[in-house]
Amino acid sequence: MSNVILVWSVSIAQLMLVLAMACHAWRLLRGPRAQDRVLCLDAMYVAAMLLVLTVGIRTGSTLYFEAALVIALLGFVSTVALAKFLMRGEVIE
């Protein structure tokens, strides 16, 4: 019984994350300012990381958890670099 609940809840979570990523993609294309687009990219990498984590939960493989960690690290660094670029116009001083 608990296996069925886990499969259903992970499936619903994956569906919701895909819908969230579709909303973020729409905002990325429609966003009026660059700051909106950077915020949208930040939310998209978080949703992508969570989607990879749910695939890892479903399959039981630890490789997906390591991939999610890499996505989180690269997403954080890219968000900081884009924010610094928007504030000062250059990333490296």
Backbone hydrogen bonds, N-H to C=O, Kabsch-Sander energy under -0.5 kcal/mol:
donor,donor_aa,acceptor,acceptor_aa,energy
5,I,1,M,-1.8
6,L,2,S,-2.1
7,V,3,N,-2.3
8,W,4,V,-2.4
9,S,5,I,-2.6
10,V,6,L,-2.3
11,S,7,V,-2.1
12,I,8,W,-2.4
13,A,9,S,-2.2
14,Q,10,V,-2.4
15,L,11,S,-2.1
16,M,12,I,-2.4
17,L,13,A,-2.2
18,V,14,Q,-2.2
19,L,15,L,-2.2
20,A,16,M,-2.2
21,M,17,L,-2.3
22,A,18,V,-1.9
23,C,19,L,-2.1
24,H,20,A,-2.3
25,A,21,M,-2.3
26,W,22,A,-2.0
27,R,23,C,-2.0
28,L,24,H,-2.4
29,L,25,A,-1.9
30,R,26,W,-2.0
31,G,27,R,-2.6
37,R,33,R,-1.4
38,V,34,A,-2.2
39,L,35,Q,-2.2
40,C,36,D,-2.0
41,L,37,R,-2.4
42,D,38,V,-2.1
43,A,39,L,-2.1
44,M,40,C,-2.3
45,Y,41,L,-2.2
46,V,42,D,-1.5
47,A,43,A,-2.2
48,A,44,M,-2.5
49,M,45,Y,-2.3
50,L,46,V,-2.3
51,L,47,A,-2.1
52,V,48,A,-2.2
53,L,49,M,-2.1
54,T,50,L,-2.2
55,V,51,L,-1.8
56,G,52,V,-2.1
57,I,53,L,-2.2
58,R,54,T,-2.2
59,T,55,V,-2.5
60,G,56,G,-2.3
64,Y,61,S,-0.5
66,E,62,T,-1.5
67,A,63,L,-2.0
68,A,64,Y,-2.1
69,L,65,F,-1.6
70,V,66,E,-1.9
71,I,67,A,-2.4
72,A,68,A,-2.3
73,L,69,L,-2.3
74,L,70,V,-2.6
75,G,71,I,-2.4
76,F,72,A,-2.2
77,V,73,L,-2.2
78,S,74,L,-2.3
79,T,75,G,-2.1
80,V,76,F,-2.2
81,A,77,V,-2.4
82,L,78,S,-2.4
83,A,79,T,-2.3
84,K,80,V,-2.4
85,F,81,A,-2.2
86,L,82,L,-2.3
87,M,83,A,-1.8
88,R,84,K,-2.5
89,G,85,F,-2.0
90,E,84,K,-0.5
93,E,91,V,-0.5
